[in-house]
Amino acid sequence: MRKKIVAGNWKMNMNLQDGIALAKELNDTLTAEKPNCGVVICTPFIHLASIAQFLNQDVIGLGAENCADKEKGAYTGEVSAEMVKSTGAQYVILGHSERRGYYGETPEILKEKVLLALKNGLKVIFCIGESLEEREAEKQNEVVKAELEGSVFNLDEADFRNIIIAYEPIWAIGTGKTATSDQAEEIHAYIRSIIAERYGAAVADDTTILYGGSCKASNAPELFAKPDIDGGLIGGASLKAADFKGIIDAWK
């Protein structure tokens, strides 16, 4: 039975004190009322070690939003996968469209990041998705296939089992636009089919594929009801405990 997950991506929000307060509130809320799915919060680097000390990781997993494509060395300002792991984090988001778009992360760079994350025992939430132009040209399938082939389909089956896929249509991130549940299901099913082509049906059936892109409490139940949508990677709505819990409760 593949894992259902709701993951929060805080992005560049929350100073340390506010971040700790939010994490504590989530921890208390979800410890009192156990969720029906896996929950992960991915925070800025500076929050990780502080939050890890009190987070009950049986209830909420902790992740970073990125890591470096180098193991260690003279790379001022970078944070390695080993450093992320040493904070107590279990997950890392890689390949987010903001990293690809604003910071020029290529499939080759992401391939290195994935390998280093896995080597250091992190589970990878790997983001893929097309732009509005690509969607309008009906190229979404070839875009997501190329992104998987470029950075994760080089992995052997054992390593690939530590990858969670997050499909995020770039045109729906922070825009308020959401793919319809049918649009989202169609591409999730396609992604699962190409994982099956590469690794076989059993692996594809076990792979968690999340939807990201203006997912909120109001549309989460309809999205999560689809057979190939296994949860969400949540941006803005993960920054308030009540909003985030509203999405988690869609699994009830």
C-alpha positions as CSV (number, residue, x, y, z in Angstrom):
1,M,0.0,0.0,0.0
2,R,1.7,3.2,-1.1
3,K,2.1,6.0,1.4
4,K,-0.3,9.0,1.5
5,I,1.6,12.2,2.3
6,V,0.9,15.8,2.9
7,A,4.1,17.8,2.8
8,G,4.5,21.5,3.6
9,N,7.1,23.6,1.7
10,W,7.6,26.8,3.7
11,K,9.9,28.4,1.0
12,M,11.6,31.6,2.2
13,N,9.1,32.4,4.9
14,M,9.1,32.4,8.7
15,N,12.0,33.7,10.9
16,L,13.4,31.2,13.3
17,Q,11.1,32.1,16.2
18,D,7.9,32.1,14.1
19,G,9.0,28.8,12.4
20,I,9.5,27.1,15.8
21,A,6.1,28.4,17.0
22,L,4.4,27.0,13.9
23,A,6.1,23.6,14.1
24,K,5.3,23.3,17.8
25,E,1.6,24.1,17.1
26,L,1.5,21.5,14.3
27,N,3.3,19.0,16.5
28,D,0.8,19.5,19.4
29,T,-2.2,19.4,17.1
30,L,-1.2,16.3,15.2
31,T,0.0,14.4,18.3
32,A,-3.4,15.0,19.9
33,E,-5.3,14.0,16.8
34,K,-3.3,11.5,14.8
35,P,-3.4,12.2,11.0
36,N,-4.6,9.6,8.5
37,C,-1.6,10.2,6.3
38,G,2.1,10.9,6.5
39,V,2.9,14.5,7.3
40,V,6.2,16.3,6.4
41,I,7.3,19.9,6.9
42,C,10.2,21.2,4.8
43,T,11.7,24.3,6.3
44,P,14.5,26.7,5.6
45,F,18.0,25.3,6.6
46,I,18.3,27.5,9.7
47,H,15.2,26.1,11.3
48,L,16.0,22.4,10.9
49,A,18.2,21.7,14.0
50,S,16.0,23.7,16.3
51,I,12.7,22.1,15.1
52,A,14.2,18.6,15.1
53,Q,14.7,18.7,18.9
54,F,11.0,18.7,19.7
55,L,9.3,17.4,16.7
56,N,7.8,13.9,17.1
57,Q,9.0,12.5,13.8
58,D,6.6,9.5,14.2
59,V,3.9,12.1,13.6
60,I,5.6,14.8,11.5
61,G,8.7,14.2,9.3
62,L,11.2,17.0,8.9
63,G,12.8,18.0,5.6
64,A,15.0,20.6,3.9
65,E,14.0,22.6,0.8
66,N,17.2,22.0,-1.0
67,C,20.8,20.7,-0.6
68,A,24.1,21.2,-2.5
69,D,25.3,19.2,-5.5
70,K,28.8,18.9,-3.9
71,E,29.7,16.7,-1.0
72,K,31.8,19.3,0.9
73,G,34.5,21.8,0.5
74,A,35.1,25.4,-0.6
75,Y,31.5,26.2,-1.6
76,T,30.7,29.3,0.6
77,G,27.0,29.5,1.5
78,E,26.1,26.0,0.4
79,V,24.5,23.3,2.7
80,S,25.4,19.7,2.0
81,A,23.1,16.7,2.2
82,E,25.3,15.4,5.0
83,M,24.7,18.6,7.0
84,V,20.9,18.4,6.3
85,K,20.9,14.8,7.6
86,S,22.9,15.7,10.7
87,T,20.2,18.1,11.9
88,G,17.7,15.2,12.3
89,A,15.9,15.8,9.0
90,Q,14.7,12.8,7.0
91,Y,13.6,14.5,3.7
92,V,14.8,17.0,1.1
93,I,12.9,18.7,-1.7
94,L,14.8,18.7,-5.0
95,G,14.0,20.0,-8.4
96,H,11.5,22.6,-7.4
97,S,10.5,24.8,-10.3
98,E,11.7,27.9,-8.4
99,R,15.2,26.3,-8.0
100,R,15.2,25.4,-11.7
101,G,13.9,28.8,-12.9
102,Y,15.5,31.3,-10.6
103,Y,18.8,29.5,-9.8
104,G,19.5,27.7,-13.1
105,E,19.4,24.2,-11.7
106,T,19.9,21.7,-14.6
107,P,19.0,18.0,-14.8
108,E,22.7,17.2,-14.4
109,I,23.0,19.3,-11.2
110,L,19.8,17.7,-9.8
111,K,21.1,14.3,-10.6
112,E,24.1,15.0,-8.4
113,K,21.9,16.4,-5.6
114,V,19.7,13.3,-5.7
115,L,22.6,11.0,-5.5
116,L,24.1,12.8,-2.5
117,A,20.8,13.0,-0.7
118,L,20.2,9.3,-1.1
119,K,23.8,8.5,-0.1
120,N,23.2,10.4,3.1
121,G,20.0,8.5,3.9
122,L,17.5,11.3,3.0
123,K,14.3,10.6,1.2
124,V,13.9,12.9,-1.8
125,I,10.7,14.7,-2.8
126,F,11.5,15.3,-6.4
127,C,9.5,18.0,-8.2
128,I,8.5,17.9,-11.9
129,G,6.0,20.0,-13.9
130,E,5.4,22.0,-17.0
131,S,5.0,25.8,-17.6
132,L,1.9,27.4,-19.0
133,E,3.4,27.6,-22.5
134,E,4.2,23.9,-22.4
135,R,0.7,23.0,-21.1
136,E,-0.9,25.1,-23.9
137,A,1.3,23.3,-26.5
138,E,0.2,20.0,-24.9
139,K,3.8,19.1,-24.1
140,Q,3.2,18.3,-20.5
141,N,3.9,14.6,-20.8
142,E,7.2,15.0,-22.6
143,V,8.3,17.6,-20.1
144,V,7.7,15.5,-17.0
145,K,9.2,12.4,-18.7
146,A,12.4,14.4,-19.6
147,E,12.7,15.7,-16.1
148,L,12.4,12.2,-14.6
149,E,14.9,10.8,-17.2
150,G,17.3,13.6,-16.6
151,S,17.6,13.3,-12.9
152,V,16.1,10.1,-11.3
153,F,15.6,7.3,-13.9
154,N,19.4,6.6,-13.6
155,L,18.8,5.2,-10.1
156,D,18.5,1.5,-9.4
157,E,15.2,0.2,-8.1
158,A,16.4,0.2,-4.4
159,D,17.4,3.9,-4.6
160,F,14.3,4.9,-6.6
161,R,12.1,3.5,-3.8
162,N,13.4,6.5,-1.7
163,I,12.0,9.0,-4.2
164,I,8.6,10.7,-3.8
165,I,7.4,12.4,-6.9
166,A,5.7,15.8,-6.7
167,Y,3.9,16.9,-9.8
168,E,3.6,20.7,-9.8
169,P,2.3,22.5,-12.8
170,I,4.4,25.7,-12.8
171,W,1.3,27.7,-14.0
172,A,-0.5,26.7,-10.8
173,I,2.1,27.5,-8.2
174,G,1.1,30.5,-6.1
175,T,-1.2,31.7,-8.8
176,G,-4.4,30.5,-7.3
177,K,-5.0,28.5,-10.5
178,T,-5.3,24.8,-9.8
179,A,-5.2,22.0,-12.3
180,T,-8.7,20.4,-12.3
181,S,-8.8,17.1,-10.5
182,D,-9.2,15.4,-13.9
183,Q,-6.2,17.2,-15.4
184,A,-4.1,16.3,-12.3
185,E,-5.2,12.7,-12.3
186,E,-4.5,12.3,-16.0
187,I,-0.9,13.4,-15.7
188,H,-0.4,11.5,-12.4
189,A,-1.5,8.3,-14.1
190,Y,0.9,9.1,-17.0
191,I,3.8,9.6,-14.5
192,R,2.9,6.3,-12.9
193,S,2.9,4.6,-16.3
194,I,6.4,5.8,-17.2
195,I,7.7,4.7,-13.8
196,A,6.2,1.3,-14.6
197,E,8.0,1.2,-18.0
198,R,11.3,1.9,-16.3
199,Y,11.0,0.0,-13.0
200,G,8.0,-2.3,-13.4
201,A,4.4,-2.2,-12.2
202,A,5.2,-3.1,-8.5
203,V,7.5,-0.2,-8.0
204,A,5.2,2.2,-9.9
205,D,2.3,1.0,-7.6
206,D,4.4,1.8,-4.5
207,T,5.6,5.2,-5.7
208,T,3.9,8.1,-3.9
209,I,3.0,10.9,-6.3
210,L,2.0,14.2,-4.8
211,Y,0.1,17.1,-6.4
212,G,1.4,20.6,-5.8
213,G,0.0,23.9,-7.1
214,S,-2.5,25.9,-5.1
215,C,-3.8,22.9,-3.2
216,K,-5.9,24.0,-0.2
217,A,-8.5,22.6,2.2
218,S,-11.3,23.5,-0.2
219,N,-10.0,21.5,-3.2
220,A,-7.9,18.8,-1.4
221,P,-10.7,16.3,-1.0
222,E,-11.5,16.3,-4.7
223,L,-7.9,16.0,-5.7
224,F,-7.0,13.3,-3.1
225,A,-10.0,11.2,-4.1
226,K,-8.3,10.5,-7.5
227,P,-6.7,7.1,-7.6
228,D,-3.2,8.3,-8.7
229,I,-3.0,11.3,-6.4
230,D,-1.3,10.3,-3.1
231,G,-1.3,13.7,-1.4
232,G,0.0,17.2,-1.8
233,L,3.1,19.3,-1.6
234,I,1.7,22.5,-0.1
235,G,3.2,26.0,-0.3
236,G,1.3,29.0,1.1
237,A,-1.3,26.9,2.9
238,S,1.4,25.2,5.0
239,L,2.3,28.5,6.8
240,K,-0.8,28.5,9.0
241,A,-1.4,25.4,11.2
242,A,-5.2,25.5,10.7
243,D,-4.9,25.8,6.9
244,F,-2.4,22.9,6.7
245,K,-4.5,20.7,9.0
246,G,-7.5,21.4,6.8
247,I,-5.6,19.8,3.9
248,I,-4.4,16.9,6.1
249,D,-8.0,16.2,7.2
250,A,-8.9,15.7,3.5
251,W,-7.6,12.1,4.1
252,K,-10.3,11.5,6.8
